[in-house]
Amino acid sequence: MSAGDRAPIVEVPARPPERDPEIAAGRYTWEQFVPVGDWLARELLIPADGDTEPRVEALGSSYVSLPLG
């Protein structure tokens, strides 16, 4: 029936994972990872173009440098 577009199809999102109570309570160890070798990388944050106003949709992921003082 679905091949003939005669059956309704319902998609249900998966449930979010349950929070680990130990992590939520702050009981965990932090291990810093520093890669060794010649790794390729890109900047995650790029300064905004100062000539144009940012779009409202992009305000949550935009930043500008703050002056010192």
mmCIF file as Biopython writes it, N, C-alpha, C and O atoms, coordinates in Angstrom:
data_model
#
loop_
_atom_site.group_PDB
_atom_site.id
_atom_site.type_symbol
_atom_site.label_atom_id
_atom_site.label_alt_id
_atom_site.label_comp_id
_atom_site.label_asym_id
_atom_site.label_entity_id
_atom_site.label_seq_id
_atom_site.pdbx_PDB_ins_code
_atom_site.Cartn_x
_atom_site.Cartn_y
_atom_site.Cartn_z
_atom_site.occupancy
_atom_site.B_iso_or_equiv
_atom_site.auth_seq_id
_atom_site.auth_asym_id
_atom_site.pdbx_PDB_model_num
ATOM 1   N N  . MET A ? 1  ? 0.813  -1.193 0.000  1.0 0.0 1  A 1 
ATOM 2   C CA . MET A ? 1  ? 0.000  0.000  0.000  1.0 0.0 1  A 1 
ATOM 3   C C  . MET A ? 1  ? 0.863  1.266  0.000  1.0 0.0 1  A 1 
ATOM 4   O O  . MET A ? 1  ? 0.486  2.276  -0.593 1.0 0.0 1  A 1 
ATOM 5   N N  . SER A ? 2  ? 2.018  1.209  0.665  1.0 0.0 2  A 1 
ATOM 6   C CA . SER A ? 2  ? 2.848  2.412  0.700  1.0 0.0 2  A 1 
ATOM 7   C C  . SER A ? 2  ? 3.458  2.698  -0.667 1.0 0.0 2  A 1 
ATOM 8   O O  . SER A ? 2  ? 3.721  3.857  -0.988 1.0 0.0 2  A 1 
ATOM 9   N N  . ALA A ? 3  ? 3.689  1.666  -1.480 1.0 0.0 3  A 1 
ATOM 10  C CA . ALA A ? 3  ? 4.226  1.894  -2.821 1.0 0.0 3  A 1 
ATOM 11  C C  . ALA A ? 3  ? 3.216  2.638  -3.686 1.0 0.0 3  A 1 
ATOM 12  O O  . ALA A ? 3  ? 3.607  3.397  -4.573 1.0 0.0 3  A 1 
ATOM 13  N N  . GLY A ? 4  ? 1.927  2.434  -3.443 1.0 0.0 4  A 1 
ATOM 14  C CA . GLY A ? 4  ? 0.885  3.117  -4.194 1.0 0.0 4  A 1 
ATOM 15  C C  . GLY A ? 4  ? 0.412  4.393  -3.532 1.0 0.0 4  A 1 
ATOM 16  O O  . GLY A ? 4  ? -0.622 4.942  -3.913 1.0 0.0 4  A 1 
ATOM 17  N N  . ASP A ? 5  ? 1.168  4.882  -2.528 1.0 0.0 5  A 1 
ATOM 18  C CA . ASP A ? 5  ? 0.818  6.097  -1.787 1.0 0.0 5  A 1 
ATOM 19  C C  . ASP A ? 5  ? -0.584 6.027  -1.201 1.0 0.0 5  A 1 
ATOM 20  O O  . ASP A ? 5  ? -1.315 7.017  -1.212 1.0 0.0 5  A 1 
ATOM 21  N N  . ARG A ? 6  ? -0.963 4.851  -0.685 1.0 0.0 6  A 1 
ATOM 22  C CA . ARG A ? 6  ? -2.284 4.695  -0.104 1.0 0.0 6  A 1 
ATOM 23  C C  . ARG A ? 6  ? -2.223 4.414  1.388  1.0 0.0 6  A 1 
ATOM 24  O O  . ARG A ? 6  ? -3.255 4.135  1.999  1.0 0.0 6  A 1 
ATOM 25  N N  . ALA A ? 7  ? -1.050 4.479  1.986  1.0 0.0 7  A 1 
ATOM 26  C CA . ALA A ? 7  ? -0.926 4.202  3.407  1.0 0.0 7  A 1 
ATOM 27  C C  . ALA A ? 7  ? -0.233 5.387  4.089  1.0 0.0 7  A 1 
ATOM 28  O O  . ALA A ? 7  ? 0.789  5.869  3.603  1.0 0.0 7  A 1 
ATOM 29  N N  . PRO A ? 8  ? -0.784 5.853  5.206  1.0 0.0 8  A 1 
ATOM 30  C CA . PRO A ? 8  ? -0.121 6.947  5.915  1.0 0.0 8  A 1 
ATOM 31  C C  . PRO A ? 8  ? 1.165  6.453  6.576  1.0 0.0 8  A 1 
ATOM 32  O O  . PRO A ? 8  ? 1.222  5.346  7.112  1.0 0.0 8  A 1 
ATOM 33  N N  . ILE A ? 9  ? 2.170  7.280  6.526  1.0 0.0 9  A 1 
ATOM 34  C CA . ILE A ? 9  ? 3.447  6.950  7.151  1.0 0.0 9  A 1 
ATOM 35  C C  . ILE A ? 9  ? 3.704  7.981  8.244  1.0 0.0 9  A 1 
ATOM 36  O O  . ILE A ? 9  ? 3.650  9.187  8.002  1.0 0.0 9  A 1 
ATOM 37  N N  . VAL A ? 10 ? 3.979  7.498  9.429  1.0 0.0 10 A 1 
ATOM 38  C CA . VAL A ? 10 ? 4.229  8.382  10.567 1.0 0.0 10 A 1 
ATOM 39  C C  . VAL A ? 10 ? 5.667  8.178  11.019 1.0 0.0 10 A 1 
ATOM 40  O O  . VAL A ? 10 ? 6.096  7.053  11.276 1.0 0.0 10 A 1 
ATOM 41  N N  . GLU A ? 11 ? 6.404  9.276  11.112 1.0 0.0 11 A 1 
ATOM 42  C CA . GLU A ? 11 ? 7.773  9.197  11.616 1.0 0.0 11 A 1 
ATOM 43  C C  . GLU A ? 11 ? 7.787  9.733  13.037 1.0 0.0 11 A 1 
ATOM 44  O O  . GLU A ? 11 ? 7.273  10.817 13.308 1.0 0.0 11 A 1 
ATOM 45  N N  . VAL A ? 12 ? 8.373  8.975  13.929 1.0 0.0 12 A 1 
ATOM 46  C CA . VAL A ? 12 ? 8.459  9.368  15.333 1.0 0.0 12 A 1 
ATOM 47  C C  . VAL A ? 12 ? 9.932  9.572  15.667 1.0 0.0 12 A 1 
ATOM 48  O O  . VAL A ? 12 ? 10.736 8.664  15.454 1.0 0.0 12 A 1 
ATOM 49  N N  . PRO A ? 13 ? 10.307 10.741 16.186 1.0 0.0 13 A 1 
ATOM 50  C CA . PRO A ? 13 ? 11.719 10.955 16.508 1.0 0.0 13 A 1 
ATOM 51  C C  . PRO A ? 13 ? 12.158 10.057 17.658 1.0 0.0 13 A 1 
ATOM 52  O O  . PRO A ? 13 ? 11.373 9.712  18.541 1.0 0.0 13 A 1 
ATOM 53  N N  . ALA A ? 14 ? 13.416 9.694  17.620 1.0 0.0 14 A 1 
ATOM 54  C CA . ALA A ? 14 ? 13.965 8.862  18.694 1.0 0.0 14 A 1 
ATOM 55  C C  . ALA A ? 14 ? 14.002 9.656  19.992 1.0 0.0 14 A 1 
ATOM 56  O O  . ALA A ? 14 ? 14.124 10.881 19.971 1.0 0.0 14 A 1 
ATOM 57  N N  . ARG A ? 15 ? 13.899 8.974  21.102 1.0 0.0 15 A 1 
ATOM 58  C CA . ARG A ? 15 ? 13.964 9.645  22.397 1.0 0.0 15 A 1 
ATOM 59  C C  . ARG A ? 15 ? 15.398 10.092 22.656 1.0 0.0 15 A 1 
ATOM 60  O O  . ARG A ? 15 ? 16.345 9.424  22.242 1.0 0.0 15 A 1 
ATOM 61  N N  . PRO A ? 16 ? 15.559 11.220 23.341 1.0 0.0 16 A 1 
ATOM 62  C CA . PRO A ? 16 ? 16.921 11.648 23.668 1.0 0.0 16 A 1 
ATOM 63  C C  . PRO A ? 16 ? 17.555 10.669 24.646 1.0 0.0 16 A 1 
ATOM 64  O O  . PRO A ? 16 ? 16.848 10.010 25.409 1.0 0.0 16 A 1 
ATOM 65  N N  . PRO A ? 17 ? 18.869 10.567 24.630 1.0 0.0 17 A 1 
ATOM 66  C CA . PRO A ? 17 ? 19.510 9.619  25.552 1.0 0.0 17 A 1 
ATOM 67  C C  . PRO A ? 17 ? 19.294 10.048 27.007 1.0 0.0 17 A 1 
ATOM 68  O O  . PRO A ? 17 ? 19.189 11.237 27.309 1.0 0.0 17 A 1 
ATOM 69  N N  . GLU A ? 18 ? 19.232 9.068  27.888 1.0 0.0 18 A 1 
ATOM 70  C CA . GLU A ? 18 ? 19.064 9.373  29.302 1.0 0.0 18 A 1 
ATOM 71  C C  . GLU A ? 18 ? 20.368 9.937  29.845 1.0 0.0 18 A 1 
ATOM 72  O O  . GLU A ? 18 ? 21.452 9.480  29.482 1.0 0.0 18 A 1 
ATOM 73  N N  . ARG A ? 19 ? 20.256 10.934 30.719 1.0 0.0 19 A 1 
ATOM 74  C CA . ARG A ? 19 ? 21.441 11.547 31.298 1.0 0.0 19 A 1 
ATOM 75  C C  . ARG A ? 19 ? 22.054 10.621 32.337 1.0 0.0 19 A 1 
ATOM 76  O O  . ARG A ? 19 ? 21.354 10.013 33.147 1.0 0.0 19 A 1 
ATOM 77  N N  . ASP A ? 20 ? 23.360 10.530 32.293 1.0 0.0 20 A 1 
ATOM 78  C CA . ASP A ? 20 ? 24.087 9.751  33.287 1.0 0.0 20 A 1 
ATOM 79  C C  . ASP A ? 20 ? 24.107 10.551 34.586 1.0 0.0 20 A 1 
ATOM 80  O O  . ASP A ? 20 ? 24.626 11.668 34.595 1.0 0.0 20 A 1 
ATOM 81  N N  . PRO A ? 21 ? 23.562 10.023 35.681 1.0 0.0 21 A 1 
ATOM 82  C CA . PRO A ? 21 ? 23.509 10.797 36.921 1.0 0.0 21 A 1 
ATOM 83  C C  . PRO A ? 21 ? 24.895 11.154 37.458 1.0 0.0 21 A 1 
ATOM 84  O O  . PRO A ? 21 ? 25.054 12.183 38.114 1.0 0.0 21 A 1 
ATOM 85  N N  . GLU A ? 22 ? 25.879 10.333 37.194 1.0 0.0 22 A 1 
ATOM 86  C CA . GLU A ? 22 ? 27.243 10.632 37.657 1.0 0.0 22 A 1 
ATOM 87  C C  . GLU A ? 22 ? 27.790 11.868 36.943 1.0 0.0 22 A 1 
ATOM 88  O O  . GLU A ? 22 ? 28.418 12.723 37.568 1.0 0.0 22 A 1 
ATOM 89  N N  . ILE A ? 23 ? 27.549 11.959 35.636 1.0 0.0 23 A 1 
ATOM 90  C CA . ILE A ? 23 ? 28.018 13.124 34.876 1.0 0.0 23 A 1 
ATOM 91  C C  . ILE A ? 23 ? 27.222 14.358 35.277 1.0 0.0 23 A 1 
ATOM 92  O O  . ILE A ? 23 ? 27.793 15.439 35.427 1.0 0.0 23 A 1 
ATOM 93  N N  . ALA A ? 24 ? 25.908 14.213 35.453 1.0 0.0 24 A 1 
ATOM 94  C CA . ALA A ? 24 ? 25.081 15.349 35.857 1.0 0.0 24 A 1 
ATOM 95  C C  . ALA A ? 24 ? 25.502 15.888 37.220 1.0 0.0 24 A 1 
ATOM 96  O O  . ALA A ? 24 ? 25.375 17.086 37.476 1.0 0.0 24 A 1 
ATOM 97  N N  . ALA A ? 25 ? 26.002 15.019 38.096 1.0 0.0 25 A 1 
ATOM 98  C CA . ALA A ? 25 ? 26.448 15.441 39.423 1.0 0.0 25 A 1 
ATOM 99  C C  . ALA A ? 25 ? 27.871 15.986 39.398 1.0 0.0 25 A 1 
ATOM 100 O O  . ALA A ? 25 ? 28.362 16.471 40.417 1.0 0.0 25 A 1 
ATOM 101 N N  . GLY A ? 26 ? 28.542 15.915 38.246 1.0 0.0 26 A 1 
ATOM 102 C CA . GLY A ? 26 ? 29.896 16.446 38.138 1.0 0.0 26 A 1 
ATOM 103 C C  . GLY A ? 26 ? 30.969 15.460 38.553 1.0 0.0 26 A 1 
ATOM 104 O O  . GLY A ? 26 ? 32.112 15.858 38.778 1.0 0.0 26 A 1 
ATOM 105 N N  . ARG A ? 27 ? 30.635 14.192 38.661 1.0 0.0 27 A 1 
ATOM 106 C CA . ARG A ? 27 ? 31.616 13.183 39.054 1.0 0.0 27 A 1 
ATOM 107 C C  . ARG A ? 27 ? 32.165 12.485 37.805 1.0 0.0 27 A 1 
ATOM 108 O O  . ARG A ? 27 ? 31.672 11.437 37.387 1.0 0.0 27 A 1 
ATOM 109 N N  . TYR A ? 28 ? 33.191 13.096 37.231 1.0 0.0 28 A 1 
ATOM 110 C CA . TYR A ? 28 ? 33.842 12.543 36.056 1.0 0.0 28 A 1 
ATOM 111 C C  . TYR A ? 28 ? 35.265 13.076 36.010 1.0 0.0 28 A 1 
ATOM 112 O O  . TYR A ? 28 ? 35.597 14.032 36.711 1.0 0.0 28 A 1 
ATOM 113 N N  . THR A ? 29 ? 36.092 12.471 35.203 1.0 0.0 29 A 1 
ATOM 114 C CA . THR A ? 29 ? 37.464 12.951 35.038 1.0 0.0 29 A 1 
ATOM 115 C C  . THR A ? 29 ? 37.619 13.513 33.642 1.0 0.0 29 A 1 
ATOM 116 O O  . THR A ? 29 ? 37.091 12.962 32.676 1.0 0.0 29 A 1 
ATOM 117 N N  . TRP A ? 30 ? 38.335 14.599 33.542 1.0 0.0 30 A 1 
ATOM 118 C CA . TRP A ? 30 ? 38.565 15.274 32.269 1.0 0.0 30 A 1 
ATOM 119 C C  . TRP A ? 30 ? 39.936 14.890 31.769 1.0 0.0 30 A 1 
ATOM 120 O O  . TRP A ? 30 ? 40.923 14.994 32.498 1.0 0.0 30 A 1 
ATOM 121 N N  . GLU A ? 31 ? 40.002 14.447 30.532 1.0 0.0 31 A 1 
ATOM 122 C CA . GLU A ? 31 ? 41.268 14.139 29.900 1.0 0.0 31 A 1 
ATOM 123 C C  . GLU A ? 31 ? 41.423 15.036 28.687 1.0 0.0 31 A 1 
ATOM 124 O O  . GLU A ? 31 ? 40.584 15.036 27.786 1.0 0.0 31 A 1 
ATOM 125 N N  . GLN A ? 32 ? 42.510 15.803 28.673 1.0 0.0 32 A 1 
ATOM 126 C CA . GLN A ? 32 ? 42.747 16.710 27.567 1.0 0.0 32 A 1 
ATOM 127 C C  . GLN A ? 32 ? 43.376 15.939 26.412 1.0 0.0 32 A 1 
ATOM 128 O O  . GLN A ? 32 ? 44.259 15.106 26.617 1.0 0.0 32 A 1 
ATOM 129 N N  . PHE A ? 33 ? 42.914 16.221 25.204 1.0 0.0 33 A 1 
ATOM 130 C CA . PHE A ? 33 ? 43.449 15.571 24.015 1.0 0.0 33 A 1 
ATOM 131 C C  . PHE A ? 33 ? 44.199 16.610 23.193 1.0 0.0 33 A 1 
ATOM 132 O O  . PHE A ? 33 ? 43.614 17.577 22.705 1.0 0.0 33 A 1 
ATOM 133 N N  . VAL A ? 34 ? 45.485 16.398 23.050 1.0 0.0 34 A 1 
ATOM 134 C CA . VAL A ? 34 ? 46.309 17.262 22.215 1.0 0.0 34 A 1 
ATOM 135 C C  . VAL A ? 34 ? 46.906 16.379 21.126 1.0 0.0 34 A 1 
ATOM 136 O O  . VAL A ? 34 ? 47.751 15.534 21.423 1.0 0.0 34 A 1 
ATOM 137 N N  . PRO A ? 35 ? 46.489 16.552 19.872 1.0 0.0 35 A 1 
ATOM 138 C CA . PRO A ? 35 ? 47.010 15.700 18.812 1.0 0.0 35 A 1 
ATOM 139 C C  . PRO A ? 35 ? 48.498 15.951 18.577 1.0 0.0 35 A 1 
ATOM 140 O O  . PRO A ? 35 ? 48.983 17.076 18.698 1.0 0.0 35 A 1 
ATOM 141 N N  . VAL A ? 36 ? 49.201 14.888 18.244 1.0 0.0 36 A 1 
ATOM 142 C CA . VAL A ? 36 ? 50.631 14.968 17.963 1.0 0.0 36 A 1 
ATOM 143 C C  . VAL A ? 36 ? 50.820 14.764 16.471 1.0 0.0 36 A 1 
ATOM 144 O O  . VAL A ? 36 ? 50.201 13.878 15.881 1.0 0.0 36 A 1 
ATOM 145 N N  . GLY A ? 37 ? 51.664 15.573 15.857 1.0 0.0 37 A 1 
ATOM 146 C CA . GLY A ? 37 ? 51.928 15.412 14.439 1.0 0.0 37 A 1 
ATOM 147 C C  . GLY A ? 37 ? 51.432 16.600 13.640 1.0 0.0 37 A 1 
ATOM 148 O O  . GLY A ? 37 ? 50.998 17.606 14.201 1.0 0.0 37 A 1 
ATOM 149 N N  . ASP A ? 38 ? 51.502 16.474 12.333 1.0 0.0 38 A 1 
ATOM 150 C CA . ASP A ? 38 ? 51.113 17.531 11.420 1.0 0.0 38 A 1 
ATOM 151 C C  . ASP A ? 38 ? 49.648 17.328 11.030 1.0 0.0 38 A 1 
ATOM 152 O O  . ASP A ? 38 ? 49.354 16.625 10.064 1.0 0.0 38 A 1 
ATOM 153 N N  . TRP A ? 39 ? 48.734 17.942 11.778 1.0 0.0 39 A 1 
ATOM 154 C CA . TRP A ? 39 ? 47.308 17.764 11.559 1.0 0.0 39 A 1 
ATOM 155 C C  . TRP A ? 39 ? 46.743 18.935 10.785 1.0 0.0 39 A 1 
ATOM 156 O O  . TRP A ? 39 ? 47.125 20.083 11.015 1.0 0.0 39 A 1 
ATOM 157 N N  . LEU A ? 40 ? 45.840 18.652 9.876  1.0 0.0 40 A 1 
ATOM 158 C CA . LEU A ? 40 ? 45.127 19.701 9.165  1.0 0.0 40 A 1 
ATOM 159 C C  . LEU A ? 40 ? 43.930 20.121 10.003 1.0 0.0 40 A 1 
ATOM 160 O O  . LEU A ? 40 ? 43.260 19.284 10.607 1.0 0.0 40 A 1 
ATOM 161 N N  . ALA A ? 41 ? 43.667 21.415 10.035 1.0 0.0 41 A 1 
ATOM 162 C CA . ALA A ? 41 ? 42.524 21.898 10.809 1.0 0.0 41 A 1 
ATOM 163 C C  . ALA A ? 41 ? 42.022 23.190 10.198 1.0 0.0 41 A 1 
ATOM 164 O O  . ALA A ? 41 ? 42.700 23.817 9.385  1.0 0.0 41 A 1 
ATOM 165 N N  . ARG A ? 42 ? 40.834 23.573 10.599 1.0 0.0 42 A 1 
ATOM 166 C CA . ARG A ? 42 ? 40.246 24.840 10.185 1.0 0.0 42 A 1 
ATOM 167 C C  . ARG A ? 42 ? 39.720 25.546 11.415 1.0 0.0 42 A 1 
ATOM 168 O O  . ARG A ? 42 ? 39.406 24.909 12.420 1.0 0.0 42 A 1 
ATOM 169 N N  . GLU A ? 43 ? 39.623 26.867 11.336 1.0 0.0 43 A 1 
ATOM 170 C CA . GLU A ? 43 ? 39.067 27.620 12.447 1.0 0.0 43 A 1 
ATOM 171 C C  . GLU A ? 43 ? 37.572 27.343 12.561 1.0 0.0 43 A 1 
ATOM 172 O O  . GLU A ? 43 ? 36.857 27.282 11.561 1.0 0.0 43 A 1 
ATOM 173 N N  . LEU A ? 44 ? 37.119 27.179 13.795 1.0 0.0 44 A 1 
ATOM 174 C CA . LEU A ? 44 ? 35.693 26.973 14.007 1.0 0.0 44 A 1 
ATOM 175 C C  . LEU A ? 44 ? 34.938 28.292 14.008 1.0 0.0 44 A 1 
ATOM 176 O O  . LEU A ? 44 ? 33.795 28.362 13.558 1.0 0.0 44 A 1 
ATOM 177 N N  . LEU A ? 45 ? 35.582 29.336 14.516 1.0 0.0 45 A 1 
ATOM 178 C CA . LEU A ? 45 ? 34.958 30.655 14.555 1.0 0.0 45 A 1 
ATOM 179 C C  . LEU A ? 45 ? 35.722 31.579 13.629 1.0 0.0 45 A 1 
ATOM 180 O O  . LEU A ? 45 ? 36.951 31.641 13.678 1.0 0.0 45 A 1 
ATOM 181 N N  . ILE A ? 46 ? 35.014 32.279 12.804 1.0 0.0 46 A 1 
ATOM 182 C CA . ILE A ? 46 ? 35.612 33.206 11.850 1.0 0.0 46 A 1 
ATOM 183 C C  . ILE A ? 46 ? 35.057 34.585 12.152 1.0 0.0 46 A 1 
ATOM 184 O O  . ILE A ? 46 ? 33.845 34.734 12.311 1.0 0.0 46 A 1 
ATOM 185 N N  . PRO A ? 47 ? 35.914 35.604 12.236 1.0 0.0 47 A 1 
ATOM 186 C CA . PRO A ? 47 ? 35.393 36.943 12.528 1.0 0.0 47 A 1 
ATOM 187 C C  . PRO A ? 47 ? 34.337 37.369 11.510 1.0 0.0 47 A 1 
ATOM 188 O O  . PRO A ? 47 ? 34.448 37.093 10.315 1.0 0.0 47 A 1 
ATOM 189 N N  . ALA A ? 48 ? 33.317 38.045 12.018 1.0 0.0 48 A 1 
ATOM 190 C CA . ALA A ? 48 ? 32.231 38.492 11.155 1.0 0.0 48 A 1 
ATOM 191 C C  . ALA A ? 48 ? 32.703 39.620 10.247 1.0 0.0 48 A 1 
ATOM 192 O O  . ALA A ? 48 ? 33.586 40.397 10.609 1.0 0.0 48 A 1 
ATOM 193 N N  . ASP A ? 49 ? 32.117 39.698 9.091  1.0 0.0 49 A 1 
ATOM 194 C CA . ASP A ? 49 ? 32.411 40.774 8.158  1.0 0.0 49 A 1 
ATOM 195 C C  . ASP A ? 49 ? 31.814 42.054 8.725  1.0 0.0 49 A 1 
ATOM 196 O O  . ASP A ? 49 ? 30.608 42.115 8.966  1.0 0.0 49 A 1 
ATOM 197 N N  . GLY A ? 50 ? 32.633 43.075 8.943  1.0 0.0 50 A 1 
ATOM 198 C CA . GLY A ? 50 ? 32.169 44.297 9.578  1.0 0.0 50 A 1 
ATOM 199 C C  . GLY A ? 50 ? 31.379 45.201 8.661  1.0 0.0 50 A 1 
ATOM 200 O O  . GLY A ? 50 ? 30.815 46.188 9.133  1.0 0.0 50 A 1 
ATOM 201 N N  . ASP A ? 51 ? 31.310 44.914 7.370  1.0 0.0 51 A 1 
ATOM 202 C CA . ASP A ? 51 ? 30.630 45.797 6.422  1.0 0.0 51 A 1 
ATOM 203 C C  . ASP A ? 51 ? 29.120 45.597 6.377  1.0 0.0 51 A 1 
ATOM 204 O O  . ASP A ? 51 ? 28.394 46.489 5.937  1.0 0.0 51 A 1 
ATOM 205 N N  . THR A ? 52 ? 28.638 44.449 6.821  1.0 0.0 52 A 1 
ATOM 206 C CA . THR A ? 52 ? 27.212 44.157 6.712  1.0 0.0 52 A 1 
ATOM 207 C C  . THR A ? 52 ? 26.630 43.809 8.074  1.0 0.0 52 A 1 
ATOM 208 O O  . THR A ? 52 ? 27.343 43.348 8.966  1.0 0.0 52 A 1 
ATOM 209 N N  . GLU A ? 53 ? 25.346 44.033 8.223  1.0 0.0 53 A 1 
ATOM 210 C CA . GLU A ? 53 ? 24.640 43.655 9.444  1.0 0.0 53 A 1 
ATOM 211 C C  . GLU A ? 53 ? 24.421 42.145 9.448  1.0 0.0 53 A 1 
ATOM 212 O O  . GLU A ? 53 ? 24.079 41.577 8.410  1.0 0.0 53 A 1 
ATOM 213 N N  . PRO A ? 54 ? 24.607 41.488 10.578 1.0 0.0 54 A 1 
ATOM 214 C CA . PRO A ? 54 ? 24.355 40.040 10.607 1.0 0.0 54 A 1 
ATOM 215 C C  . PRO A ? 54 ? 22.862 39.752 10.495 1.0 0.0 54 A 1 
ATOM 216 O O  . PRO A ? 54 ? 22.026 40.538 10.942 1.0 0.0 54 A 1 
ATOM 217 N N  . ARG A ? 55 ? 22.549 38.618 9.894  1.0 0.0 55 A 1 
ATOM 218 C CA . ARG A ? 55 ? 21.154 38.195 9.802  1.0 0.0 55 A 1 
ATOM 219 C C  . ARG A ? 55 ? 20.651 37.805 11.187 1.0 0.0 55 A 1 
ATOM 220 O O  . ARG A ? 55 ? 21.430 37.333 12.015 1.0 0.0 55 A 1 
ATOM 221 N N  . VAL A ? 56 ? 19.391 37.991 11.442 1.0 0.0 56 A 1 
ATOM 222 C CA . VAL A ? 56 ? 18.806 37.645 12.735 1.0 0.0 56 A 1 
ATOM 223 C C  . VAL A ? 56 ? 18.982 36.151 13.008 1.0 0.0 56 A 1 
ATOM 224 O O  . VAL A ? 56 ? 19.226 35.750 14.146 1.0 0.0 56 A 1 
ATOM 225 N N  . GLU A ? 57 ? 18.859 35.331 11.968 1.0 0.0 57 A 1 
ATOM 226 C CA . GLU A ? 57 ? 19.000 33.874 12.141 1.0 0.0 57 A 1 
ATOM 227 C C  . GLU A ? 57 ? 20.419 33.481 12.534 1.0 0.0 57 A 1 
ATOM 228 O O  . GLU A ? 57 ? 20.621 32.413 13.111 1.0 0.0 57 A 1 
ATOM 229 N N  . ALA A ? 58 ? 21.406 34.322 12.232 1.0 0.0 58 A 1 
ATOM 230 C CA . ALA A ? 58 ? 22.800 33.975 12.490 1.0 0.0 58 A 1 
ATOM 231 C C  . ALA A ? 58 ? 23.326 34.549 13.799 1.0 0.0 58 A 1 
ATOM 232 O O  . ALA A ? 58 ? 24.485 34.310 14.138 1.0 0.0 58 A 1 
ATOM 233 N N  . LEU A ? 59 ? 22.523 35.293 14.542 1.0 0.0 59 A 1 
ATOM 234 C CA . LEU A ? 59 ? 23.015 35.938 15.757 1.0 0.0 59 A 1 
ATOM 235 C C  . LEU A ? 59 ? 23.471 34.936 16.814 1.0 0.0 59 A 1 
ATOM 236 O O  . LEU A ? 59 ? 24.396 35.222 17.574 1.0 0.0 59 A 1 
ATOM 237 N N  . GLY A ? 60 ? 22.847 33.787 16.873 1.0 0.0 60 A 1 
ATOM 238 C CA . GLY A ? 60 ? 23.230 32.782 17.864 1.0 0.0 60 A 1 
ATOM 239 C C  . GLY A ? 60 ? 24.571 32.142 17.603 1.0 0.0 60 A 1 
ATOM 240 O O  . GLY A ? 60 ? 25.140 31.529 18.506 1.0 0.0 60 A 1 
ATOM 241 N N  . SER A ? 61 ? 25.094 32.263 16.405 1.0 0.0 61 A 1 
ATOM 242 C CA . SER A ? 61 ? 26.375 31.633 16.082 1.0 0.0 61 A 1 
ATOM 243 C C  . SER A ? 61 ? 27.404 32.638 15.584 1.0 0.0 61 A 1 
ATOM 244 O O  . SER A ? 61 ? 28.410 32.254 14.988 1.0 0.0 61 A 1 
ATOM 245 N N  . SER A ? 62 ? 27.157 33.931 15.825 1.0 0.0 62 A 1 
ATOM 246 C CA . SER A ? 62 ? 28.082 34.977 15.387 1.0 0.0 62 A 1 
ATOM 247 C C  . SER A ? 62 ? 28.787 35.571 16.599 1.0 0.0 62 A 1 
ATOM 248 O O  . SER A ? 62 ? 28.268 35.521 17.714 1.0 0.0 62 A 1 
ATOM 249 N N  . TYR A ? 63 ? 29.964 36.130 16.377 1.0 0.0 63 A 1 
ATOM 250 C CA . TYR A ? 63 ? 30.648 36.829 17.444 1.0 0.0 63 A 1 
ATOM 251 C C  . TYR A ? 63 ? 31.432 37.986 16.861 1.0 0.0 63 A 1 
ATOM 252 O O  . TYR A ? 63 ? 31.724 38.018 15.666 1.0 0.0 63 A 1 
ATOM 253 N N  . VAL A ? 64 ? 31.765 38.930 17.713 1.0 0.0 64 A 1 
ATOM 254 C CA . VAL A ? 64 ? 32.632 40.040 17.339 1.0 0.0 64 A 1 
ATOM 255 C C  . VAL A ? 64 ? 33.673 40.177 18.437 1.0 0.0 64 A 1 
ATOM 256 O O  . VAL A ? 64 ? 33.412 39.825 19.588 1.0 0.0 64 A 1 
ATOM 257 N N  . SER A ? 65 ? 34.840 40.681 18.098 1.0 0.0 65 A 1 
ATOM 258 C CA . SER A ? 65 ? 35.892 40.892 19.081 1.0 0.0 65 A 1 
ATOM 259 C C  . SER A ? 65 ? 35.515 42.046 19.986 1.0 0.0 65 A 1 
ATOM 260 O O  . SER A ? 65 ? 35.024 43.076 19.524 1.0 0.0 65 A 1 
ATOM 261 N N  . LEU A ? 66 ? 35.746 41.872 21.278 1.0 0.0 66 A 1 
ATOM 262 C CA . LEU A ? 66 ? 35.458 42.927 22.238 1.0 0.0 66 A 1 
ATOM 263 C C  . LEU A ? 66 ? 36.723 43.749 22.457 1.0 0.0 66 A 1 
ATOM 264 O O  . LEU A ? 66 ? 37.816 43.187 22.531 1.0 0.0 66 A 1 
ATOM 265 N N  . PRO A ? 67 ? 36.591 45.077 22.563 1.0 0.0 67 A 1 
ATOM 266 C CA . PRO A ? 67 ? 37.769 45.899 22.819 1.0 0.0 67 A 1 
ATOM 267 C C  . PRO A ? 67 ? 38.290 45.675 24.236 1.0 0.0 67 A 1 
ATOM 268 O O  . PRO A ? 67 ? 37.518 45.342 25.136 1.0 0.0 67 A 1 
ATOM 269 N N  . LEU A ? 68 ? 39.578 45.853 24.434 1.0 0.0 68 A 1 
ATOM 270 C CA . LEU A ? 68 ? 40.168 45.701 25.761 1.0 0.0 68 A 1 
ATOM 271 C C  . LEU A ? 68 ? 39.744 46.865 26.653 1.0 0.0 68 A 1 
ATOM 272 O O  . LEU A ? 68 ? 39.517 47.973 26.168 1.0 0.0 68 A 1 
ATOM 273 N N  . GLY A ? 69 ? 39.640 46.616 27.933 1.0 0.0 69 A 1 
ATOM 274 C CA . GLY A ? 69 ? 39.290 47.677 28.882 1.0 0.0 69 A 1 
ATOM 275 C C  . GLY A ? 69 ? 37.812 47.834 29.015 1.0 0.0 69 A 1 
ATOM 276 O O  . GLY A ? 69 ? 37.347 48.684 29.774 1.0 0.0 69 A 1 
#
